């Protein structure tokens, strides 16, 4: 998520020029190319069809790091969303405000080659390859907008719980399909190792999605996830937020969180 707090970052965001174009170095472009070529092959048999269709719609170039203007044109046509260049990390208020306006924030740097397999900060590959294809799905996109609206109005205590909901859906969600279990979470789909681990490892728990359970489940951002929640369709997510989400938040606060399934 864009509003996680990190002690230190090695990355510097690129500023767009007067035409909104971000200029990337040859090395950054090379890293983007290698990431895209590798990850497209990995996600092909493991991502849900909605994601794969979104990837076709975006038609990401392997030879150029994508620009927000072109991505926005593609998204606007199918779901009414746009993307905007932001620093690597932004405030919670800014993040939620953008979502509530159907704008997805995209970091403007590419990870270093020595961190090509994993980095803690969300770079443009994570944002664009991981998340933007799903924004071509209108139901999923509506869920994201609704999430931004609710989180923007929420108290700080409830935002902590809503961050868990985001984590276990938008970032690390799985979905049942006619083809079997598939991935829709961007945190998984932008990760070489977790894409395989999430579906094929016998280690993690894969639980039917339950809003209250997700709100009570702690997580860590720097490990392979010990638990994933599985939805049956994207309407399930929107209906959760369209119902009385405040009741669930109050219940989760009253009941408290579950013991973590990872070392502290």
C-alpha positions as CSV (number, residue, x, y, z in Angstrom):
1,X,0.0,0.0,0.0
2,X,1.2,3.5,-0.7
3,X,0.8,4.7,2.8
4,X,2.9,2.2,4.6
5,X,5.7,3.8,6.6
6,X,9.3,2.7,5.9
7,X,12.3,3.7,7.9
8,X,14.4,4.6,4.9
9,X,14.1,4.4,1.1
10,X,17.0,4.2,-1.4
11,X,14.7,5.4,-4.2
12,X,14.1,8.8,-5.7
13,X,10.9,9.5,-7.6
14,X,11.2,10.9,-11.1
15,X,9.3,14.2,-11.7
16,X,7.2,14.4,-14.9
17,X,8.2,17.1,-17.4
18,X,5.9,19.9,-18.4
19,X,4.1,17.5,-20.8
20,X,3.6,15.0,-18.0
21,X,6.2,12.6,-19.4
22,X,8.6,10.8,-17.0
23,X,12.1,10.1,-18.4
24,X,13.6,6.8,-17.3
25,X,17.3,5.8,-17.6
26,X,18.4,2.9,-20.0
27,X,19.0,0.8,-16.9
28,X,15.5,1.3,-15.6
29,X,14.1,0.5,-18.9
30,X,16.1,-2.6,-19.1
31,X,14.9,-3.7,-15.6
32,X,11.3,-3.0,-16.7
33,X,11.8,-5.1,-19.8
34,X,13.2,-8.1,-17.8
35,X,10.5,-7.9,-15.2
36,X,7.7,-7.8,-17.7
37,X,9.0,-10.6,-19.9
38,X,9.6,-12.8,-16.9
39,X,6.4,-12.1,-15.0
40,X,4.0,-12.4,-18.0
41,X,5.1,-16.0,-18.4
42,X,4.7,-16.7,-14.7
43,X,1.2,-15.2,-14.3
44,X,-0.3,-16.6,-17.5
45,X,-1.5,-19.9,-16.0
46,X,-2.1,-18.5,-12.5
47,X,-3.9,-15.2,-12.8
48,X,-7.6,-14.9,-13.1
49,X,-9.1,-14.2,-16.6
50,X,-10.2,-10.7,-15.6
51,X,-6.6,-9.8,-14.8
52,X,-5.2,-11.4,-18.0
53,X,-7.9,-9.6,-20.1
54,X,-6.9,-6.3,-18.4
55,X,-3.3,-7.0,-19.3
56,X,-4.3,-7.3,-22.9
57,X,-6.2,-4.1,-22.8
58,X,-3.3,-2.2,-21.3
59,X,-0.9,-3.7,-23.9
60,X,2.2,-2.9,-21.9
61,X,5.3,-2.3,-23.9
62,X,8.4,-4.4,-23.0
63,X,10.7,-1.7,-24.4
64,X,9.4,1.4,-22.6
65,X,8.4,2.1,-19.1
66,X,4.7,3.0,-19.3
67,X,3.5,6.6,-19.0
68,X,0.4,7.6,-17.0
69,X,-1.2,9.5,-19.9
70,X,-1.3,6.3,-22.1
71,X,-2.4,4.1,-19.2
72,X,-5.2,6.5,-18.3
73,X,-6.6,6.5,-21.8
74,X,-6.9,2.7,-21.8
75,X,-8.5,2.6,-18.3
76,X,-10.8,5.5,-19.0
77,X,-12.4,3.7,-21.9
78,X,-13.4,0.6,-20.0
79,X,-13.9,1.7,-16.3
80,X,-13.6,5.4,-16.0
81,X,-10.3,5.3,-14.0
82,X,-7.1,7.2,-14.6
83,X,-3.6,6.9,-13.0
84,X,-1.3,9.7,-11.7
85,X,2.4,9.8,-11.0
86,X,3.2,10.2,-7.3
87,X,6.2,9.7,-5.0
88,X,6.8,6.2,-3.7
89,X,4.9,6.8,-0.6
90,X,2.0,9.2,0.0
91,X,-0.2,10.0,3.0
92,X,-3.3,7.9,3.8
93,X,-5.5,10.9,3.2
94,X,-4.1,11.5,-0.3
95,X,-4.2,7.8,-1.2
96,X,-7.9,7.5,-0.2
97,X,-8.8,10.8,-1.8
98,X,-7.3,9.6,-5.1
99,X,-9.2,6.3,-5.0
100,X,-12.4,8.0,-4.2
101,X,-12.0,10.0,-7.4
102,X,-11.2,7.0,-9.5
103,X,-7.5,7.8,-9.7
104,X,-4.9,5.2,-9.0
105,X,-1.5,6.5,-7.7
106,X,1.6,5.1,-9.5
107,X,5.1,5.4,-8.2
108,X,7.6,6.9,-10.7
109,X,10.7,4.8,-10.1
110,X,11.8,1.3,-11.2
111,X,13.5,-1.0,-8.7
112,X,17.3,-1.6,-8.8
113,X,18.4,-4.7,-10.6
114,X,19.8,-6.1,-7.3
115,X,16.3,-6.0,-5.9
116,X,14.6,-7.3,-9.0
117,X,13.0,-10.2,-7.2
118,X,11.8,-8.3,-4.2
119,X,11.6,-4.7,-2.8
120,X,9.7,-3.3,0.1
121,X,8.6,-0.1,-1.5
122,X,6.0,-0.2,-4.3
123,X,7.6,0.7,-7.6
124,X,6.0,1.3,-11.0
125,X,6.2,-2.4,-11.9
126,X,4.2,-3.3,-8.8
127,X,1.7,-0.6,-9.4
128,X,1.2,-1.0,-13.1
129,X,1.7,-4.7,-13.7
130,X,0.2,-5.8,-10.4
131,X,-2.8,-3.5,-10.0
132,X,-3.7,-1.6,-13.1
133,X,-5.0,-4.7,-15.2
134,X,-7.7,-5.3,-12.5
135,X,-8.9,-1.7,-12.8
136,X,-10.3,-2.6,-16.3
137,X,-12.9,-4.7,-14.5
138,X,-15.9,-2.4,-13.7
139,X,-17.1,-4.3,-10.6
140,X,-13.6,-4.5,-9.1
141,X,-13.0,-0.8,-10.0
142,X,-16.2,0.2,-8.3
143,X,-15.0,-1.7,-5.2
144,X,-11.8,0.3,-5.2
145,X,-13.7,3.6,-5.5
146,X,-16.0,2.6,-2.7
147,X,-13.1,1.6,-0.5
148,X,-11.5,5.0,-1.0
149,X,-14.7,6.8,-0.1
150,X,-15.2,4.8,3.1
151,X,-11.6,4.9,4.2
152,X,-11.4,8.6,3.7
153,X,-14.2,9.1,6.2
154,X,-13.0,6.5,8.7
155,X,-11.4,7.1,12.1
156,X,-7.7,6.3,12.5
157,X,-8.5,3.1,14.4
158,X,-10.8,1.9,11.7
159,X,-8.3,2.7,9.0
160,X,-5.9,0.2,10.5
161,X,-8.6,-2.5,10.1
162,X,-9.4,-1.3,6.6
163,X,-5.7,-1.6,5.7
164,X,-6.0,-5.3,6.5
165,X,-9.0,-5.6,4.2
166,X,-7.0,-4.0,1.4
167,X,-4.1,-6.2,2.1
168,X,-6.1,-9.5,1.9
169,X,-8.0,-8.5,-1.2
170,X,-6.4,-5.9,-3.4
171,X,-2.8,-6.9,-2.6
172,X,-3.1,-10.7,-1.8
173,X,-6.5,-11.9,-2.9
174,X,-7.3,-15.2,-4.5
175,X,-10.5,-16.1,-6.4
176,X,-12.3,-19.3,-7.3
177,X,-12.9,-19.7,-11.0
178,X,-14.2,-22.3,-13.4
179,X,-10.5,-23.1,-14.2
180,X,-9.7,-23.5,-10.5
181,X,-8.1,-21.2,-7.9
182,X,-6.5,-18.1,-9.5
183,X,-4.9,-14.9,-8.3
184,X,-6.2,-11.3,-8.6
185,X,-4.1,-9.6,-5.9
186,X,-1.5,-7.2,-7.2
187,X,1.0,-7.9,-4.5
188,X,1.1,-11.5,-5.6
189,X,1.0,-11.0,-9.3
190,X,3.9,-8.6,-9.3
191,X,6.1,-11.0,-7.3
192,X,7.9,-13.9,-9.1
193,X,8.1,-16.1,-6.0
194,X,4.7,-15.3,-4.4
195,X,2.8,-15.9,-7.6
196,X,4.0,-19.5,-7.5
197,X,3.9,-19.9,-3.7
198,X,0.3,-18.6,-3.3
199,X,-1.2,-21.3,-5.5
200,X,1.2,-24.2,-5.3
201,X,2.8,-24.2,-1.9
202,X,1.3,-26.5,0.7
203,X,2.4,-24.1,3.5
204,X,-0.2,-21.2,3.6
205,X,-3.8,-21.4,4.6
206,X,-6.3,-20.6,1.9
207,X,-9.6,-19.6,3.6
208,X,-13.0,-18.7,2.2
209,X,-13.3,-14.9,2.3
210,X,-15.0,-13.5,5.3
211,X,-14.9,-9.8,6.0
212,X,-14.8,-10.0,9.8
213,X,-12.0,-12.7,9.7
214,X,-9.9,-10.5,7.3
215,X,-10.3,-7.5,9.6
216,X,-9.1,-9.5,12.5
217,X,-6.1,-11.1,10.8
218,X,-2.6,-9.4,11.3
219,X,-0.1,-9.5,8.5
220,X,3.5,-8.7,7.7
221,X,4.6,-7.0,4.5
222,X,8.1,-8.6,4.2
223,X,7.3,-12.3,4.2
224,X,5.5,-14.8,2.1
225,X,1.9,-14.7,3.4
226,X,0.9,-17.4,5.8
227,X,-2.8,-17.0,4.9
228,X,-4.8,-15.9,1.8
229,X,-8.6,-15.3,1.6
230,X,-10.5,-16.6,-1.4
231,X,-13.5,-14.9,-2.9
232,X,-16.0,-16.4,-5.4
233,X,-16.6,-13.2,-7.4
234,X,-15.8,-9.5,-7.3
235,X,-19.4,-8.6,-6.5
236,X,-18.6,-10.2,-3.1
237,X,-16.1,-7.4,-2.4
238,X,-18.4,-4.5,-3.4
239,X,-21.3,-5.9,-1.5
240,X,-19.2,-6.1,1.7
241,X,-18.5,-2.3,1.5
242,X,-22.1,-1.5,0.3
243,X,-23.5,-3.3,3.4
244,X,-23.0,-2.1,7.0
245,X,-19.2,-2.2,7.1
246,X,-19.1,-0.1,10.2
247,X,-20.8,-3.0,12.1
248,X,-18.0,-5.3,11.0
249,X,-15.3,-2.8,12.0
250,X,-16.9,-2.4,15.4
251,X,-17.1,-6.2,15.9
252,X,-13.5,-6.6,14.8
253,X,-12.4,-3.9,17.3
254,X,-14.4,-5.5,20.1
255,X,-13.2,-9.1,19.4
256,X,-9.6,-8.1,18.8
257,X,-7.1,-9.6,16.4
258,X,-6.1,-13.2,16.0
259,X,-2.6,-14.4,17.1
260,X,-0.3,-13.8,14.2
261,X,0.8,-16.7,12.1
262,X,4.3,-15.4,11.8
263,X,7.2,-14.5,14.0
264,X,7.1,-10.9,15.4
